[in-house]
Amino acid sequence: MHLLESDKFKLGLFVTISFFSICIVFIAFGFFDFVSEKVAMVTLFQESVQGLETGSLVKYRGVPIGKVTDITINTKNTLIRVDMEINLKKLREEPIGKSKPAPVSSQAFHKFMKHEVRNGLRASLEFNGISGFKYIELDYKAKGKKTEVPFAVVGNLGKNIFFIPSEPSMMSGLRSGITETIAKIASIDYKQLSEKVELVLTKAQELIADPNLKKMLKNSNNVTEELSATVKNLNQVMTPEKLNAMTGQLELSMRQIKILAEKMDKAIADAKIAETTASFRSAVSGFRDSERAFNNTMAKFNETMDAMTELIKTLDNNPSSILHGKK
């Protein structure tokens, strides 16, 4: 009987230890995470999501805030829908005063995400190291860029589900760029290009073999040689000493011209041209007045001569008229 009670005690102790061990394992692996408040979020991809699985992390600028809950395909537009679950315990509001930061509510989260999406927040696929697995990264990669997903599709995602636009991953953009480059290379008509190159080479050979071109090149060489000889002769004639002497003579001539100009200015000033001009104008005016007076005097003299002539004629004809007067 005593042995049976001991076995019961051991069994109870084992069950208790097992229960606490399981609780510790649950806590360690995050299985008690379901008690925290969650919000649903979804995004749509137009590229392959190879490497992304249910349970993959969702990060906001490198900080894990949730996980992928489902991956589905839309058969109408071939878009890949990725449902996510965001743990609001990973977000905090600013503390007021000395109080501790309070968890963010679902309404505050939706308001926050709408504002950030307007500022360019996008979802993209990123590699988790070199393992080949992927996770969803939320980061600011397309500021001011509108989503290309139709709003009709976005409106049917579900109730109280926040939609965040996606941005092509770096590998997708690289593949797209390589594909476009290969397509452009493939579109080149190499046959036509080869024919054009061959035609250009033929024309170039004909041009090189043209005797006129050879003559022109020869004349050009002769002109170059003559120009070189002229420059050489000019360098021999125009030595630095001669250039210095010419410069000195030029400076002397300029100084002499300056002195002459100063003398002319002084002579003009001494001549008092303005006063002389005024005196000359006054003399001309006086001369004109004298001319008018002379003309008046000559007219009166003519009148006197006429009167004398008439008097002489009268005396000749009638000498007694001087006594009796003119009848």
C-alpha positions in Angstrom: 0.0 0.0 0.0 2.9 2.3 0.9 4.5 1.5 -2.5 1.4 2.4 -4.4 1.2 5.8 -2.9 4.8 6.3 -3.8 4.1 5.4 -7.4 1.2 7.9 -7.5 3.4 10.6 -6.2 6.0 9.9 -8.8 3.4 9.8 -11.5 1.9 13.2 -10.4 5.4 14.7 -10.2 6.1 13.5 -13.7 2.9 14.9 -15.1 3.5 18.2 -13.4 7.1 18.5 -14.7 5.9 17.5 -18.1 3.2 20.1 -18.1 5.6 22.9 -17.1 8.1 21.6 -19.7 5.5 21.8 -22.4 4.5 25.3 -21.3 8.1 26.4 -21.4 8.4 24.9 -25.0 5.3 26.7 -26.0 6.6 30.0 -24.7 10.0 29.4 -26.3 8.5 28.7 -29.8 5.8 31.4 -29.5 2.8 29.2 -29.4 1.2 31.5 -26.8 1.3 34.3 -29.3 -2.4 33.7 -30.1 -3.5 35.5 -27.0 -2.2 38.9 -28.3 -4.3 41.0 -30.7 -3.8 40.5 -34.4 -4.7 42.4 -37.5 -5.0 40.9 -41.0 -3.1 42.4 -43.9 -2.8 41.3 -47.5 -0.8 42.1 -50.6 -0.7 41.0 -54.2 2.3 40.0 -56.2 2.7 39.8 -60.0 6.0 37.9 -59.7 7.0 34.5 -58.5 6.9 33.9 -54.8 9.2 30.9 -54.9 10.7 30.5 -51.4 7.9 32.2 -49.6 5.9 29.8 -47.4 3.1 29.9 -44.8 4.8 31.0 -41.5 7.4 33.1 -43.3 8.2 36.3 -41.4 6.8 39.7 -42.1 9.2 42.5 -41.2 8.8 46.3 -41.0 12.2 47.8 -41.9 13.9 44.7 -40.5 11.8 44.3 -37.4 9.6 41.1 -37.3 6.0 42.2 -36.7 4.1 39.2 -38.1 4.0 36.1 -40.3 2.4 34.8 -43.5 -0.8 32.9 -42.9 -1.9 32.0 -46.5 -0.7 32.1 -50.1 -3.3 31.8 -52.9 -3.6 32.4 -56.6 -6.3 34.5 -58.4 -7.2 32.6 -61.5 -8.8 35.7 -63.2 -5.7 37.9 -63.2 -3.0 35.4 -62.1 -2.1 37.7 -59.1 -0.7 35.9 -56.1 -2.4 36.8 -52.9 -0.4 36.7 -49.7 -2.3 37.0 -46.4 -0.4 38.2 -43.3 -1.1 38.4 -39.6 0.4 41.4 -37.8 1.1 41.1 -34.1 0.1 44.5 -32.5 2.3 43.8 -29.5 5.2 44.6 -31.8 4.0 48.2 -32.2 3.9 50.8 -29.5 2.5 54.3 -29.2 4.6 57.1 -27.8 4.4 57.2 -24.0 2.6 60.2 -22.4 4.5 61.6 -19.5 6.1 58.8 -17.4 3.6 56.1 -18.3 4.7 53.0 -20.2 4.2 52.7 -23.9 0.7 51.4 -24.7 0.1 48.8 -27.4 -1.4 50.0 -30.7 -5.1 49.3 -31.4 -6.3 47.9 -34.7 -7.9 51.3 -35.6 -4.6 53.1 -34.8 -2.7 50.5 -36.8 -5.0 51.0 -39.9 -4.6 54.8 -39.6 -0.8 54.5 -39.3 -0.5 52.1 -42.2 -2.7 54.3 -44.5 -0.4 57.3 -43.8 2.7 55.3 -44.4 1.4 53.8 -47.7 0.8 57.4 -48.9 4.4 58.1 -48.0 5.7 55.1 -50.1 5.5 52.1 -47.8 5.4 48.9 -50.0 5.7 45.2 -49.5 8.4 43.3 -51.3 10.0 39.8 -51.3 13.5 39.5 -49.8 15.9 36.6 -49.4 16.4 35.3 -45.9 20.2 34.8 -46.2 21.5 32.2 -48.7 18.9 29.5 -47.8 16.6 30.4 -50.7 13.7 31.1 -48.4 12.0 34.5 -48.6 10.2 36.8 -46.2 8.0 39.9 -46.7 9.7 43.2 -46.1 7.7 46.4 -45.5 9.9 49.4 -46.4 9.7 52.8 -48.2 10.7 51.9 -51.8 8.2 53.8 -53.9 7.6 57.3 -52.5 4.8 59.0 -54.4 4.3 55.9 -56.7 0.8 54.6 -57.1 0.0 50.9 -57.1 -0.7 49.2 -60.4 -3.2 46.8 -58.9 -6.8 47.5 -59.9 -9.0 48.9 -57.1 -11.8 46.5 -58.1 -9.5 43.6 -57.0 -8.5 45.4 -53.8 -12.1 46.0 -52.9 -12.8 42.2 -52.8 -10.0 41.2 -50.5 -12.2 40.8 -47.4 -13.6 42.8 -44.5 -11.3 44.6 -42.0 -8.3 43.5 -44.1 -5.7 46.1 -44.8 -4.3 46.1 -48.3 -0.7 47.2 -48.8 0.6 47.6 -52.4 3.6 45.5 -53.4 6.9 46.5 -55.1 8.8 44.2 -57.5 11.8 42.7 -55.8 15.3 43.4 -56.8 15.7 40.0 -58.4 12.4 40.5 -60.3 13.6 43.9 -61.6 17.0 42.3 -62.5 15.3 39.5 -64.4 13.0 42.0 -66.1 15.9 44.1 -67.2 17.9 41.1 -68.5 14.8 39.9 -70.4 14.3 43.3 -72.0 18.0 43.5 -72.9 18.0 40.1 -74.4 14.8 40.9 -76.3 16.4 44.1 -77.7 19.6 42.2 -78.7 17.4 39.6 -80.4 15.6 42.2 -82.3 18.7 43.5 -84.0 19.0 42.6 -87.7 22.6 41.4 -87.8 22.4 40.6 -91.5 21.4 44.1 -92.4 23.9 45.5 -90.0 26.6 43.4 -91.6 25.6 44.6 -95.0 25.8 48.2 -93.9 29.2 47.7 -92.3 30.5 46.0 -95.5 29.1 48.9 -97.6 30.8 51.5 -95.4 34.1 49.6 -95.6 33.8 49.4 -99.4 33.1 53.2 -99.6 36.0 53.8 -97.3 38.4 51.8 -99.5 37.1 53.6 -102.6 37.6 56.9 -100.9 41.2 56.0 -99.8 42.0 54.8 -103.4 40.7 58.1 -105.0 43.6 59.9 -106.7 42.0 63.3 -105.9 42.2 62.4 -102.2 45.8 61.5 -102.5 46.5 64.7 -104.4 44.7 66.7 -101.7 46.7 65.0 -99.0 49.9 65.7 -100.8 48.9 69.4 -101.2 48.0 69.5 -97.6 51.4 68.1 -96.7 53.1 70.8 -98.9 51.0 73.5 -97.3 51.9 72.2 -93.9 55.6 72.2 -94.8 55.4 75.7 -96.3 53.6 76.9 -93.2 56.2 75.4 -91.0 59.0 77.1 -93.0 57.1 80.4 -92.8 56.8 80.1 -89.1 60.4 79.2 -88.8 61.5 82.2 -90.8 59.2 84.4 -88.8 60.7 83.1 -85.6 64.2 83.9 -87.0 63.2 87.4 -88.1 61.1 88.3 -85.2 63.7 87.7 -82.5 62.9 88.7 -78.9 65.3 91.6 -79.2 63.4 93.0 -82.2 60.1 92.5 -80.6 61.3 94.3 -77.5 62.7 97.2 -79.7 59.3 97.4 -81.6 57.5 97.4 -78.3 59.7 100.3 -77.0 59.2 102.3 -80.2 55.5 101.7 -80.0 55.4 102.9 -76.4 57.5 106.0 -77.4 55.1 106.8 -80.2 52.1 106.4 -77.9 53.7 108.8 -75.4 54.4 111.4 -78.2 50.8 111.1 -79.4 49.6 111.7 -75.9 51.9 114.8 -75.5 50.7 116.2 -78.9 47.1 115.7 -77.8 47.7 117.5 -74.6 49.3 120.4 -76.5 46.4 120.6 -78.9 44.0 120.7 -76.0 46.0 123.5 -74.5 46.2 125.5 -77.8 42.4 125.2 -78.2 41.9 126.4 -74.7 44.3 129.3 -75.2 42.7 130.3 -78.5 39.4 131.0 -76.7 37.5 130.0 -79.8 34.1 130.8 -78.2 35.1 134.4 -77.4 36.7 134.9 -80.8 33.7 133.6 -82.5 31.5 136.1 -80.6 33.8 139.0 -81.6 33.7 137.9 -85.2 30.0 137.7 -85.2 29.8 141.3 -83.6 32.2 142.6 -86.3 30.2 141.1 -89.1 27.1 142.6 -87.6 28.8 146.1 -87.5 30.0 145.6 -91.0 26.5 144.9 -92.2 25.3 148.1 -90.4 28.1 150.2 -92.1 27.1 148.7 -95.4 23.5 149.8 -95.0 24.6 153.3 -94.0 27.0 153.5 -97.0 24.2 152.5 -99.3 21.9 155.2 -97.8 24.6 157.8 -98.2 25.2 156.8 -101.9 21.5 157.0 -102.5 21.4 160.5 -101.1 24.5 161.4 -103.1 22.8 160.2 -106.3 19.8 162.3 -105.5 22.0 165.3 -104.9 23.8 164.7 -108.2 20.5 164.5 -110.0 19.4 167.8 -108.4 22.7 169.5 -109.4 22.4 168.2 -113.0 18.8 169.5 -113.2 20.0 172.9 -111.8 22.8 173.2 -114.4 20.4 172.3 -117.2 18.0 175.0 -116.0 20.7 177.7 -115.8 21.9 176.7 -119.3 18.4 177.1 -120.7 17.4 180.2 -118.7 20.2 182.0 -117.0 17.9 184.6 -115.6 16.0 182.0 -113.7 18.5 182.3 -110.9 17.1 185.9 -110.4 13.5 185.3 -111.2 13.3 181.7 -110.0 12.0 178.6 -111.8 8.7 179.2 -113.6 
